């Protein structure tokens, strides 16, 4: 049986996908930490609506999310007008546009694990730190964040994996530009359209293996979190 290896286009798609997932994960962990903290502790009447907006990507079809983001980034959308006013390139069909789409699409996978981790802390550790003279920010960075580390690990794993598996959103926003917006899922679609099933099997099989490893890792973390 002849040996088979991935094509240069496959490797380029893999590299682009990993880059997109890494940037999206880092940005979402940074941006979602204060939002998750607020959702975990606020008594505001806006908690429900904000939580629902955060969870919308879980139930909306990716093409719907991609369509409205494409409209928002277009010449008549608020993001498009903003980038024009700043003298920047428009976001559709660019890598930064994929990042924006991925931030929206993977938002709940970052917020919800962090929110659950902050809620699980309770108020006791922060109250103890306050009696010892720790200021509010000091309590957050020295007590809350270290105790919520399992939530950060889960959020990072889920966000990274979810971004790797994107298809509808990235196709709507980025199209299919080699080396710029063609991620692994789009590359698999191209192979299938060209009836290159062997190439598609290699990439699709890699995605299955990656997803299995992610799920096993999350299962392995559950007992550790419980302890």
N, C-alpha and C positions, 0 to 999 in steps of 0.2 A: 504494500500500500504506500503511495507516495506521501511524503511529509507535506504539511501545509503550514504556512505562517500567515500572520496578519499582513495586510497591505499597508503601504505608507499612509494612505488615506484613513485606514482603520486606526493606526497609531496616532495620527493627528486628531481624530475625533475623540479618542480616549484621553489624550493629553488635555484637549479643550474641555472635556466633560469634568475631569478632575480639577482643573483650574476653576471652572465655574462653581463646582460644588464647594471647594475650599473657600473661595471668596464669599459665597453666599452664607456658608456656615459661620464664618468669622463675623460678618456684618450682622447677621441675625442674632447671634449671641450677645453682641454689643448693644444692639438696638432694642432687643426684646427683654433684656433683664429689668430695666425700670418699668416697662409695661407689665410684665408678669408680676412684679412686686406690687404694683398698684392694684392689679386685678385680685391679687391674693389678700390684700388688706383693706381695700376701700369699702366704704358703706354707701358710696354715691349711687344715685339712681341710674347713672350712666354705666354702671358695671355690666348690666345685662346686655344693653345694645353694643357696647364695645366688645364684650366677649363674643357676641354673635357675629360681629364683623370680622373678628380675628378667625373665627371658625368657618367662615364662608368658603374658603378654598377647599375645605373637606367635602363639601356637597355640590359645589358648582362644577360643571364640566370644564376641563382645562381650556377648551376652545372659547368658551364664554369669557373666561378671565383674560385669555390672550387677545380676544377681539376688543374688549373695552380698554385694555392697556394700549393696544395699537391705536385706538381712537384718541386716547389721552396723550400719546406721544406724537401724534400727527400734527400737521401745521395748524389745525384749529383746536387742538386739545391744550389743556393747561400746562402739561409737561412740555409739549412741543413749543408753545409760546414762551415758556420759561427758558428752554435751551436756546431759542432764537434770540431772546433778550440778552442772554449771557454770552452770545457769540459762539455757542457750542454747536457741534453737529447734532442732528436729530438722532434719537435713540433707536428707532426701528431698524432692523437688519444690521445691528452692530453688537459687539460683545457687551458693552455697557447696558444696552437694551435688554440682553438676556439676563444680566445680573438683576436689573430692576424687576423683570418678570419673575425670576426665581425667588426674589425676596418676598414678593406677594404670594406666590404659589406655595412656598414652604413655610410661611409665617406661623400657622398653627402648630407645626411640628417643632418649632422652637419655643413658642409661648407656653403651650399647655404643660409640657414636662417641667418647665421652670416654675410655672404657677403652682402646680401640685407640690413641688419641692418646697416652695416658700410657705405654702399652707400647712405642710406637714411639720414645719418647725415649731409652730405655736408661738405664743408670746413669752413663754418662760425664759428662754435663753437671752432674749433681748432685754427683758426686765432685770435679770441678774446683772447683765453688762451695764445697764443704766445705773444700778445701785453702786457699782464700782467706779462710777464717774465717767463712763465712756459716752462720748457725744453721739448724736444720731448717725452721722456718716461713719464714725468709727465702729459703731455697733453693726452697721450694714456690711462694711468691708471686712471687719475682723471676726464677726460672729456669723452673720446670716450667709454670706457667700461661701465660706468654708463648709458650713453644715449642709448647704444645698448642693454640694459638689456632685452627688449622684444625679441630680436633676440636670445639671449642666452636661454631664457625660451623655445621658440619654438624649437630651436635646441635640447635642452635636452629632451623635450617631444617626438619629432619625432625620435631621435636616440634611446632612451630607448624602445619605442614602436616597432620600426623596428627590433631591436635586439631580442626582445621577440618573434617576429613572424618568425624568421629565420628557414629554414628547409634544403634547398639544400646545402648551404655552410657548415653548421655544420655537416650534415650527411656525406659529402665528406671528411671533415677534421677530424672529431671526431669519426665517426662510431656510435656505439650504446653501450656505456659502462656505465652501471648503476652507478650513483653517481659520474661519471667522465666527461662524454660527452653527456649523454642522457638528452636533454632538453625537454620542453613541447611538441613541435611540433613532435619530434621523438617519444615521449611517446604516443601521439595520434595515430601515424602511427602504432606503435606496437599493440595498442588496436584493431585497425581496422583489422590488419592482423590476430589477434587471434580471430576475430569476437566478441570482447568484446565491443559491441556498447554502452552499458550503461555507461561504464567507459569513452569511447571516447566522448560521449555526454557531460558528466560533464566537461571534460577538454576543449573540443571545445566550449561549451557554455560559459565557463569562458573567453576564448579568444575573443569571439564575444562581450561579455560585456565589457571587457577591451578595445577593439578597439573602441567601441561606446563611452566610457567615454573619451578616448583620443581625438577623433574627436570633441566631445562636448566641451572639455576643450579648444581646439584650436579655435573653433568657438567663445567661450566666450572671448578669449583673443583678437580677431580681433578688436572689438569696442574699447577696452582699448588701443590697439596700435594706433588706428586711432586718439584717443583723445590726 
